[in-house]
């Protein structure tokens, strides 16, 4: 029984791209009759006509558009497979470097830093809200490193074969509506947020939950959690409508919201870097830490308010500054 082949997929994609069997045949190095025969074979296999002949050329039918879209995905995946296997064959001692990362603003910069420093076939990320899940990926050897935020008071396991380091203690800023009187302040007292509706992550995802409740209690109130949201756009919309939300200090304002620090920095999270000590990164944990430091420092300026806070609090990022002294190598090692 005849089967669909890669040459068939390339053929239908070429016809769709060129809009002409004749031009597609030239592109593929075939005669027009040979390409027509391939097309008929594909149409028999899929059970329908893929192209209509029109005065302006060959136009995909509805079935044809579906087949072409799917064919492009298959061919793209095949191309990536061949590229990655060739790289592995050329460098048999290396493989992918997997970073298990919380949803942080600087994940793209972290990937760039890891690519620049470590010789590997690719840098992959696994994103999860829970730091417990991220650490489980390290324990089960599904990841080589993890980066996550961590609140004091949560039980952090002592894990054999994993090195844990604190990058910095990051202050939590707040987002408020741009038309709120609070938006006019350079910094906001936590107590002045007592009457607002709070927008937070669901409890199972919210690493700032315990320090937030503790700080609010010290300020004399219990936060009124009105909205649980995991999607950023929805959270920003709710804040613009009059709510308030904790946010990473490098978050940008706009879209009718502003980002402000809290007076006295009453709420903070530790940014943690965890590295397996028995795998690809063995003996190179200081370089992983430097990658995280360079990546984090690259986004501080996204929010000018945080950039000013950063300059005013050098004691808060001494470990980051020390790690920045380790520059990128000229090529991955």
C-alpha positions in Angstrom: 0.0 0.0 0.0 1.4 3.4 -1.0 2.3 5.8 1.9 2.7 9.5 2.2 6.3 10.5 1.9 8.4 13.6 2.7 8.8 14.3 -1.0 5.0 14.5 -1.2 4.9 17.1 1.6 7.6 19.1 -0.1 5.7 18.9 -3.4 2.4 20.3 -2.0 4.2 23.1 -0.1 6.1 24.0 -3.3 2.9 24.2 -5.3 1.2 26.3 -2.7 4.3 28.6 -2.5 4.6 29.0 -6.3 1.0 28.9 -7.2 1.9 26.9 -10.3 2.8 23.3 -11.0 5.3 24.4 -13.6 7.2 26.8 -11.3 7.0 24.3 -8.4 8.5 21.6 -10.7 11.4 23.9 -11.6 12.0 24.7 -8.0 12.1 21.0 -7.1 14.1 19.9 -10.1 11.3 17.8 -11.6 9.4 17.7 -14.8 5.9 19.1 -14.7 4.4 15.6 -15.5 6.4 14.0 -12.7 5.1 16.6 -10.2 1.6 16.2 -11.4 1.9 12.5 -10.8 3.1 13.1 -7.3 0.2 15.4 -6.6 -2.3 12.8 -7.9 -0.7 10.3 -5.5 -1.1 12.6 -2.6 -4.7 13.4 -3.4 -5.5 9.6 -3.6 -3.8 9.1 -0.2 -5.7 11.9 1.5 -8.9 11.3 -0.3 -9.6 14.6 -1.9 -8.5 17.4 -4.2 -5.8 19.7 -2.9 -5.7 22.4 -5.6 -8.1 24.1 -8.0 -6.8 25.0 -11.4 -7.7 28.7 -12.0 -6.6 31.3 -14.7 -4.3 32.7 -12.1 -2.7 29.4 -11.1 -3.1 26.6 -8.6 -5.1 27.6 -5.6 -5.3 25.3 -2.5 -8.8 24.0 -1.7 -9.9 23.9 2.0 -8.5 20.4 2.3 -5.3 21.6 0.5 -4.8 24.5 3.0 -5.1 22.0 5.9 -2.6 19.6 4.3 -0.1 22.4 3.5 -0.3 23.8 7.0 0.4 20.4 8.5 3.1 19.6 6.0 5.0 22.7 6.9 4.9 21.7 10.6 6.2 18.2 9.8 9.0 19.5 7.6 10.0 22.1 10.1 10.2 19.5 12.9 12.2 17.3 10.6 14.6 20.1 9.9 15.1 20.7 13.6 15.6 17.0 14.2 18.3 16.8 11.6 20.1 20.0 12.9 20.1 18.8 16.5 21.3 15.3 15.7 24.1 16.6 13.5 25.2 18.9 16.3 25.2 15.9 18.8 27.2 13.8 16.3 29.7 16.6 15.9 30.0 17.0 19.7 29.1 13.7 21.3 30.0 14.8 24.8 27.4 17.6 24.8 23.6 17.7 24.9 20.8 20.1 25.7 21.1 22.3 28.8 17.7 22.4 30.5 16.7 25.3 32.8 13.7 24.9 35.0 12.5 28.4 35.6 9.7 30.3 37.3 7.8 32.8 35.1 10.4 35.6 35.4 10.8 38.7 33.3 14.4 37.9 32.5 14.1 34.3 31.2 15.1 35.3 27.7 18.2 37.1 28.9 19.1 34.0 31.0 18.9 31.7 28.0 21.2 34.1 26.0 23.7 34.1 28.9 23.7 30.3 29.1 24.1 29.9 25.4 27.1 32.3 25.4 28.8 30.5 28.3 28.1 26.7 28.0 28.8 24.4 25.1 25.7 22.5 24.4 23.4 21.5 21.6 20.6 23.8 22.8 19.3 25.6 25.8 15.8 24.5 26.7 13.4 25.9 29.4 10.7 24.3 31.5 8.5 26.9 33.0 6.4 26.3 36.2 5.0 28.5 38.9 5.8 26.2 41.8 9.4 26.2 43.1 8.7 22.7 44.5 7.9 21.5 40.9 11.1 23.1 39.6 13.2 21.5 42.3 11.6 18.1 41.5 12.8 18.5 38.0 16.4 18.9 39.3 16.0 15.9 41.6 14.7 13.7 38.8 17.5 14.9 36.5 15.0 16.4 34.0 16.8 19.8 34.5 20.3 21.0 35.0 19.5 24.2 36.9 16.5 26.0 38.3 15.7 29.7 39.0 12.8 30.6 41.2 11.5 33.1 43.8 11.2 31.9 47.4 9.5 33.3 50.4 10.9 33.2 54.0 8.9 30.7 56.1 8.4 28.2 53.3 10.2 24.9 54.0 13.1 24.6 51.6 14.3 21.0 51.4 18.0 20.2 51.9 18.7 18.4 48.6 21.7 16.1 48.1 23.6 16.9 44.9 22.0 20.3 44.4 23.7 23.6 45.3 21.4 26.5 46.3 22.4 30.1 46.2 20.5 33.3 46.8 20.9 35.8 43.9 19.3 38.7 45.8 16.4 39.6 48.0 14.0 41.3 45.6 11.6 44.0 46.9 8.1 43.6 45.7 6.6 46.7 44.1 2.9 47.4 43.6 0.8 48.2 40.5 -2.0 50.7 40.9 -4.3 52.5 38.5 -2.7 55.5 36.8 -5.7 57.7 37.8 -5.5 56.8 41.5 -4.2 59.5 43.8 -1.6 56.9 45.0 -0.1 57.0 41.5 1.2 60.5 42.2 3.5 59.3 45.0 7.1 58.3 44.6 6.5 55.4 47.0 3.3 54.0 48.6 2.7 53.1 52.2 1.3 49.6 52.5 -1.4 50.8 55.0 -2.9 53.0 52.3 -3.8 50.0 50.2 -6.1 48.5 52.9 -9.3 49.5 51.2 -8.4 48.3 47.7 -9.3 45.1 45.9 -6.1 42.9 45.6 -5.3 41.0 42.5 -3.1 38.0 43.2 -2.0 34.7 41.8 -4.0 31.6 43.0 -2.7 30.4 46.4 -1.0 27.4 44.9 1.1 29.7 42.7 1.6 32.7 44.9 5.0 32.6 46.6 4.5 36.1 48.0 1.3 35.1 49.8 2.8 34.5 53.3 5.1 37.6 53.3 2.2 39.7 51.9 -0.2 38.7 54.7 2.5 39.1 57.3 3.4 42.6 56.1 -0.3 43.7 55.8 -0.9 42.4 59.4 1.9 44.6 60.6 0.3 47.5 58.7 -3.0 46.8 60.5 -5.2 45.2 57.9 -6.0 41.9 56.1 -5.8 42.3 52.3 -9.1 41.9 50.5 -8.2 39.3 47.9 -10.9 39.8 45.2 -9.3 38.4 42.1 -7.1 35.3 41.5 -5.4 35.7 38.1 -2.5 33.9 36.4 -2.6 35.8 33.1 -0.8 39.1 33.0 -3.1 41.1 30.7 -6.1 40.3 32.9 -4.3 41.3 36.0 -3.2 44.6 34.5 -6.8 45.3 33.4 -8.1 44.6 36.9 -5.5 46.9 38.4 -6.4 49.7 35.9 -10.0 49.3 37.1 -9.0 50.2 40.6 -7.3 47.2 42.1 -3.8 46.7 43.4 -1.3 43.9 42.8 2.2 43.0 43.9 4.6 42.8 41.0 8.3 42.3 40.1 10.1 45.6 40.5 11.3 45.5 36.9 7.7 45.4 35.6 6.8 48.2 33.2 3.9 50.6 33.7 1.6 51.7 31.0 -1.9 50.6 29.9 -3.4 52.8 32.6 -1.3 51.4 35.5 1.8 52.6 37.3 4.4 50.6 39.2 5.6 52.0 42.6 7.8 50.8 45.4 6.4 50.2 48.9 7.8 52.5 51.6 10.3 50.6 53.6 10.3 47.5 51.3 8.1 45.5 53.6 7.6 42.6 51.2 10.4 40.8 49.4 11.2 37.4 47.9 14.6 35.6 47.5 15.6 34.9 44.0 17.2 31.5 44.2 19.6 29.7 41.8 19.8 25.9 42.1 22.4 23.8 40.2 23.0 20.0 40.0 26.5 19.3 41.1 26.7 15.9 39.4 25.8 16.7 35.9 26.7 18.8 32.9 27.3 21.9 35.2 29.5 20.0 37.7 32.2 22.4 39.0 30.7 25.4 37.1 28.0 26.6 39.5 29.8 30.0 39.8 29.4 30.4 36.1 25.7 29.6 36.3 25.3 32.1 39.0 27.1 34.7 36.9 24.7 34.0 34.0 21.7 34.7 36.3 23.4 37.8 37.6 24.0 39.2 34.1 20.5 38.3 33.0 18.9 39.9 36.0 20.9 43.1 35.8 19.9 43.5 32.1 16.3 44.0 33.0 16.6 46.4 36.0 16.4 49.4 33.7 13.0 48.3 32.3 11.4 50.3 35.1 13.2 53.6 35.7 11.7 53.6 39.3 13.5 50.3 40.0 16.7 51.5 38.4 16.7 54.4 40.9 15.9 52.0 43.8 18.8 49.8 42.6 21.2 52.7 42.6 20.0 53.8 46.1 20.4 50.3 47.6 23.8 48.8 46.6 23.7 46.6 49.7 20.7 44.8 48.4 22.5 43.4 45.3 26.1 42.9 46.5 26.2 39.3 45.3 24.9 40.2 41.9 27.5 42.9 41.6 30.3 40.5 42.5 29.0 37.9 40.0 29.0 40.5 37.2 32.8 40.7 37.4 32.9 37.3 35.7 32.5 38.3 32.0 31.2 36.3 29.2 33.8 34.1 27.4 34.6 34.9 23.8 32.9 31.5 22.9 31.1 28.8 24.8 33.3 26.5 26.9 
